[in-house]
Amino acid sequence: MRPERRPGPEWTAAPKPPPFNLAYPHEIARRLKKTLLFLLKLAAALSMSILLWHGLPAQGQIAVQKQGYIPFTEEPINYRSNDLKDPVAKLKKKLETGEAALRYEPKNGYLKSLLELLDIPVNSQTLVYSKTSFQYKKVAPDTPRALFFNDDVYIGQVHDGKALELVSFDPNQGAIFYLLDEHKTERPALERAELDCTQCHIAASTRGVPGVFLRSVQTQESGTLVTRAPQYITGPQSPIAERWGGWYVTGDVGHQLHLGKPSAGFDTSAYLAAEHSDVVAHLVLAHQTQMHNLITQVNYQTRIAVYDEAAKNKAAGLPADTPLSDAARLKYEKPAEELVKYLLFANEAPLAEPVKGDSGYTEEFAARGTRDSKGRSLRDFDLQTRIFKYPCSYLIYSDAFDSLPSPAKEYVYARLFDVLSGRDQGPAFASLTANDRNNVLEILLATKPGLPAAWKKRPAEQLKQQVSIGKE
């Protein structure tokens, strides 16, 4: 997928380059040198991508590694580090040591076995027919690409494709990309893909960090994008009318108009979940992708701010324990505030009518939830006027959230408590009723390990006051 170009609430115009004086030849030379270096890097990246898919044998290496320019490869991020703890990295080690094995099937290759080993439900399947992926030549309305996911991993399979595409979220590094050769082999191996995927998956649509995104586009009959037609990056803030262009959608959305199509008119026997491209799975997928990106963005910005501040203090001869400056804190507090809003669905577009899935995904997803003594879970659906019954993202339980650097996590927890306790009644969180805040707070207190001590000291009287505020 490539980043969309349509401006929206999360987009700002690119800043104009500073003017330079044509009377100074050295300035012109500097600009030309910078441009040429960029073009050389781009040419190298494109040539390696071509080599990847057209110049290598079927059983050879399928992922370009340690070549080409990739952002965040230096300190303090070290994106190319092999010190990874994401689910696919863990499975990769097990495959290499023989602790796990992939099973090949003539119809679906290694897909079913891979889903089982990574605990990804088959009924999470969504089908996309727009030519917006790495193996776009194989994707069409008659042969859509199948996507499967759980809380940490995304897998894409292209009909008669060369490789399974995987995105796995590492607690510290964000999205890590892998490929698995679709051809049967004695020792199938997961290969980390760097240059192959980051060309598109570090972009404005991923908040400038290694991440994932969903596009809603208008297509021609072949699945090719319509030139100059509107495109949308899909998230919880997206109205139904702008969603699912280039995707098949099954289930019931009532009379709500959208840009998707029912999955009919092509052979669905080749797909693990047959024709299902469940609307509820689509809703969860749209929320989860940008949630992952936001967590990674906050993680990166905090680490960079702390690293830069430490270098600055060292150069100035200041002690290592010098408190962070206001400017340094602002670098991560701004995205952290966006993370708080996103966690609490502050900008969620309402559902005009009830929505119902058709694949069993709704029940499967909810059954995985951690529940409090009242049986409540952040994975419980509403699907009447909004996606979830209790408006706080289930990804607050993720390893990625727990791995946020301390300065950012302390900020997020403090702001969450401000909102959920009723202290913050500002317009940014006006969609949250007193009951919403109370329910979420009680669920988190009962089910979320590692909460700050201040949360647990909250008196019962404060709960009563919050509820009374909502009734006024």
NORDAZI-V478527 format. One record per residue. N is the residue number from 1. PSI is psi as a letter, one per 20 degrees, with the letter a starting at -180 (none if undefined). NEAR is the number of other ideal C-beta (glycine too) atoms within 12 Angstrom. Layout:
BEGIN
N_PSI_NEAR + N_PSI_NEAR
END
This chain:
BEGIN
1_q_39 + 2_q_25 + 3_p_25 + 4_q_34 + 5_i_22 + 6_p_24 + 7_q_15 + 8_a_23 + 9_h_16 + 10_j_30 + 11_q_18 + 12_q_9 + 13_q_9 + 14_p_9 + 15_q_6 + 16_q_6 + 17_q_9 + 18_q_8 + 19_q_9 + 20_q_16 + 21_p_12 + 22_i_11 + 23_i_8 + 24_o_12 + 25_h_12 + 26_h_13 + 27_g_16 + 28_g_15 + 29_g_14 + 30_g_15 + 31_g_20 + 32_h_15 + 33_g_14 + 34_g_16 + 35_g_15 + 36_h_14 + 37_g_15 + 38_g_15 + 39_h_15 + 40_g_16 + 41_g_21 + 42_g_18 + 43_h_16 + 44_g_21 + 45_g_27 + 46_g_20 + 47_h_19 + 48_h_30 + 49_g_29 + 50_g_16 + 51_h_22 + 52_g_33 + 53_i_28 + 54_i_14 + 55_i_15 + 56_q_23 + 57_q_15 + 58_h_17 + 59_j_17 + 60_a_20 + 61_p_23 + 62_i_36 + 63_p_36 + 64_p_33 + 65_q_23 + 66_k_17 + 67_q_23 + 68_r_29 + 69_p_26 + 70_p_31 + 71_r_26 + 72_k_31 + 73_i_21 + 74_r_15 + 75_q_16 + 76_j_24 + 77_g_30 + 78_l_21 + 79_h_36 + 80_j_26 + 81_q_22 + 82_j_18 + 83_m_15 + 84_q_29 + 85_j_24 + 86_r_39 + 87_h_36 + 88_h_40 + 89_g_31 + 90_g_27 + 91_h_37 + 92_g_31 + 93_g_19 + 94_h_19 + 95_h_28 + 96_h_18 + 97_i_12 + 98_j_10 + 99_h_12 + 100_q_23 + 101_q_20 + 102_p_33 + 103_p_19 + 104_p_23 + 105_p_18 + 106_h_12 + 107_g_15 + 108_j_31 + 109_c_32 + 110_j_37 + 111_g_39 + 112_g_28 + 113_g_26 + 114_g_44 + 115_g_36 + 116_g_23 + 117_h_29 + 118_j_39 + 119_l_22 + 120_p_40 + 121_p_34 + 122_h_33 + 123_j_33 + 124_i_40 + 125_p_47 + 126_q_50 + 127_p_48 + 128_p_42 + 129_i_41 + 130_q_38 + 131_m_30 + 132_k_35 + 133_r_39 + 134_g_37 + 135_l_31 + 136_h_29 + 137_h_20 + 138_i_26 + 139_p_35 + 140_r_28 + 141_h_29 + 142_i_22 + 143_m_30 + 144_q_44 + 145_p_41 + 146_p_45 + 147_p_46 + 148_q_40 + 149_q_40 + 150_b_38 + 151_h_37 + 152_i_37 + 153_q_39 + 154_p_46 + 155_p_47 + 156_p_42 + 157_p_44 + 158_p_36 + 159_p_32 + 160_k_20 + 161_r_34 + 162_h_29 + 163_q_41 + 164_p_45 + 165_p_45 + 166_p_44 + 167_p_46 + 168_p_42 + 169_o_43 + 170_q_38 + 171_h_29 + 172_h_32 + 173_i_38 + 174_b_44 + 175_p_46 + 176_p_45 + 177_p_47 + 178_q_41 + 179_q_44 + 180_o_41 + 181_p_33 + 182_i_31 + 183_q_23 + 184_p_19 + 185_r_19 + 186_h_11 + 187_n_17 + 188_p_32 + 189_p_29 + 190_p_39 + 191_p_31 + 192_p_37 + 193_p_40 + 194_f_36 + 195_h_36 + 196_g_38 + 197_h_42 + 198_i_39 + 199_h_30 + 200_h_31 + 201_j_39 + 202_n_35 + 203_r_27 + 204_h_26 + 205_i_33 + 206_j_39 + 207_k_37 + 208_j_26 + 209_r_37 + 210_o_42 + 211_a_43 + 212_q_48 + 213_q_41 + 214_p_45 + 215_q_40 + 216_o_38 + 217_r_37 + 218_p_28 + 219_q_32 + 220_r_18 + 221_h_15 + 222_i_18 + 223_i_33 + 224_q_21 + 225_q_27 + 226_p_19 + 227_p_12 + 228_j_10 + 229_q_21 + 230_q_21 + 231_q_33 + 232_q_36 + 233_p_39 + 234_p_44 + 235_a_43 + 236_h_38 + 237_i_27 + 238_p_38 + 239_q_25 + 240_h_34 + 241_h_21 + 242_j_29 + 243_q_36 + 244_j_43 + 245_p_38 + 246_j_43 + 247_q_43 + 248_q_43 + 249_p_43 + 250_r_35 + 251_a_33 + 252_p_20 + 253_j_30 + 254_c_18 + 255_j_13 + 256_p_26 + 257_q_17 + 258_r_34 + 259_i_31 + 260_a_37 + 261_q_27 + 262_q_24 + 263_n_34 + 264_q_18 + 265_j_16 + 266_r_23 + 267_o_15 + 268_j_24 + 269_h_12 + 270_i_27 + 271_p_33 + 272_g_33 + 273_k_37 + 274_c_24 + 275_i_28 + 276_p_37 + 277_m_42 + 278_p_44 + 279_h_41 + 280_h_41 + 281_h_46 + 282_g_47 + 283_g_42 + 284_g_42 + 285_g_41 + 286_h_40 + 287_g_42 + 288_h_42 + 289_g_40 + 290_h_38 + 291_g_41 + 292_g_48 + 293_g_40 + 294_g_46 + 295_g_51 + 296_g_46 + 297_g_39 + 298_g_42 + 299_g_46 + 300_g_40 + 301_h_38 + 302_g_38 + 303_g_34 + 304_g_30 + 305_g_32 + 306_g_30 + 307_g_25 + 308_h_22 + 309_h_30 + 310_g_24 + 311_g_18 + 312_g_19 + 313_h_20 + 314_g_15 + 315_h_11 + 316_i_13 + 317_k_9 + 318_q_16 + 319_q_10 + 320_h_14 + 321_j_10 + 322_p_18 + 323_q_15 + 324_q_28 + 325_r_18 + 326_g_12 + 327_h_14 + 328_g_27 + 329_h_23 + 330_h_19 + 331_h_28 + 332_h_37 + 333_h_27 + 334_g_23 + 335_h_33 + 336_h_36 + 337_h_31 + 338_h_32 + 339_g_39 + 340_g_40 + 341_g_37 + 342_g_41 + 343_h_43 + 344_j_42 + 345_k_38 + 346_h_31 + 347_k_29 + 348_p_32 + 349_p_28 + 350_q_23 + 351_p_31 + 352_h_18 + 353_r_18 + 354_q_22 + 355_q_35 + 356_p_25 + 357_r_34 + 358_j_28 + 359_i_33 + 360_i_24 + 361_h_38 + 362_g_33 + 363_h_21 + 364_g_27 + 365_g_35 + 366_h_29 + 367_i_17 + 368_j_23 + 369_q_25 + 370_p_23 + 371_q_20 + 372_a_21 + 373_i_12 + 374_j_15 + 375_j_17 + 376_q_27 + 377_q_30 + 378_i_40 + 379_j_36 + 380_p_30 + 381_q_34 + 382_f_26 + 383_j_29 + 384_g_16 + 385_i_20 + 386_r_30 + 387_g_42 + 388_q_39 + 389_h_26 + 390_o_39 + 391_m_40 + 392_p_45 + 393_p_40 + 394_i_37 + 395_i_35 + 396_i_38 + 397_i_28 + 398_q_31 + 399_h_28 + 400_g_41 + 401_g_39 + 402_h_24 + 403_j_26 + 404_p_37 + 405_q_32 + 406_g_19 + 407_g_28 + 408_g_41 + 409_h_29 + 410_g_25 + 411_g_32 + 412_g_39 + 413_g_32 + 414_g_24 + 415_h_31 + 416_g_40 + 417_h_32 + 418_g_25 + 419_g_36 + 420_h_41 + 421_i_34 + 422_j_30 + 423_g_21 + 424_o_25 + 425_k_21 + 426_r_17 + 427_h_11 + 428_h_20 + 429_k_33 + 430_h_18 + 431_i_23 + 432_o_38 + 433_r_24 + 434_h_27 + 435_h_23 + 436_g_32 + 437_g_38 + 438_g_34 + 439_g_33 + 440_g_41 + 441_g_38 + 442_g_31 + 443_g_34 + 444_g_38 + 445_h_31 + 446_h_22 + 447_i_27 + 448_o_32 + 449_q_16 + 450_j_21 + 451_q_27 + 452_q_22 + 453_h_12 + 454_h_18 + 455_h_25 + 456_i_18 + 457_j_13 + 458_p_26 + 459_q_13 + 460_h_13 + 461_h_11 + 462_h_23 + 463_g_23 + 464_g_16 + 465_h_21 + 466_g_33 + 467_h_23 + 468_h_15 + 469_g_21 + 470_h_20 + 471_i_12 + 472_none_11
END
